Amino acid sequence: MSLIASDLSVGRGGRPLLEGVEFSVAKGTALVLRGANGIGKTTLLRTLASLQEPLAGRIEVPREDLIYASHADGVKAALSVEENLAFWAEIYGRPLDGAVFTTFDLEDLRGRLAGTLSAGQKRRLGLARLGVAGRQVWLLDEPTVSLDRASVAAFEAVLRAHLASGGSAVIATHIDLLGEADVLELEPFRAAVVPETADEAFL
Ligand SMILES: Nc1ncnc2c1ncn2[C@@H]1O[C@H](COP(=O)(O)OP(=O)(O)OP(=O)(O)O)[C@@H](O)[C@H]1O
């Protein structure tokens, strides 16, 4: 197993959002998180990524196996596409494999300042960090936002190759990505709303 969540509760701003979440993700497989806007998909991913503490429960995953791709692309606007990838390669202590430019369709944009990229190009650059980092467990928050159909298909192929090589992924997405992946519906884990109570007013 590459990631196990047991009786996990997560919240935002001191308010519980999801309670008793249970799942495991085996090597070579992906889990798709589904749920309405605001249910807590991002919060769950942030918790899995150790960016915030769980309210309760346990997460089992080696920290060094993880990489989190958030809504924000994490792109440095003042650096070129190639410099961005070289920067990340250094951060992750890996050689920069030139194949990543082809995989994420960035070959023609190598020298471009990242700040001048279109939203979809910027997203491809942000996702290319996954190809550079060499991490086993990908935590992906709406990875296909801004991507055109061809880019979505290309990213799906990247995901499949990652899984085929023994990697795994947890993906929050509203689109039908990786049709064969397990799906976790979060609605049953929605935390009960605790009604606000008030004492009698001082009159
Ligand atoms: N920094 C914050 N402080 C307080 N509450 C927050 C904060 N960020 C998000 N929230 C709230 O936490 C709840 C869960 O948000 P989250 O982003 O995890 O949902 P989501 O399922 O990913 O939604 P979406 O499908 O819209 O991306 C929402 O009600 C949101 O308004």
The ligand as an ORCA input file, in Angstrom:
! r2SCAN-3c Opt
* xyz 0 1
  N      -8.508     29.437      4.474
  C      -9.745     29.066      4.799
  N     -10.294     29.426      5.990
  C     -11.554     29.042      6.308
  N     -12.332     28.290      5.526
  C     -11.823     27.906      4.337
  C     -10.514     28.268      3.918
  N     -10.299     27.729      2.699
  C     -11.420     27.077      2.372
  N     -12.349     27.181      3.343
  C     -13.698     26.598      3.359
  O     -13.563     25.199      3.612
  C     -14.568     24.486      2.888
  C     -13.893     23.386      2.065
  O     -13.112     23.978      1.050
  P     -12.283     23.090      0.024
  O     -11.505     24.037     -0.817
  O     -11.548     22.042      0.760
  O     -13.465     22.407     -0.824
  P     -13.431     21.624     -2.202
  O     -14.261     20.380     -2.017
  O     -12.046     21.440     -2.662
  O     -14.214     22.630     -3.150
  P     -14.163     22.912     -4.750
  O     -14.831     21.734     -5.433
  O     -14.985     24.168     -4.870
  O     -12.731     23.115     -5.135
  C     -15.338     25.512      2.076
  O     -16.541     25.820      2.736
  C     -14.405     26.699      2.023
  O     -15.134     27.906      1.900
*
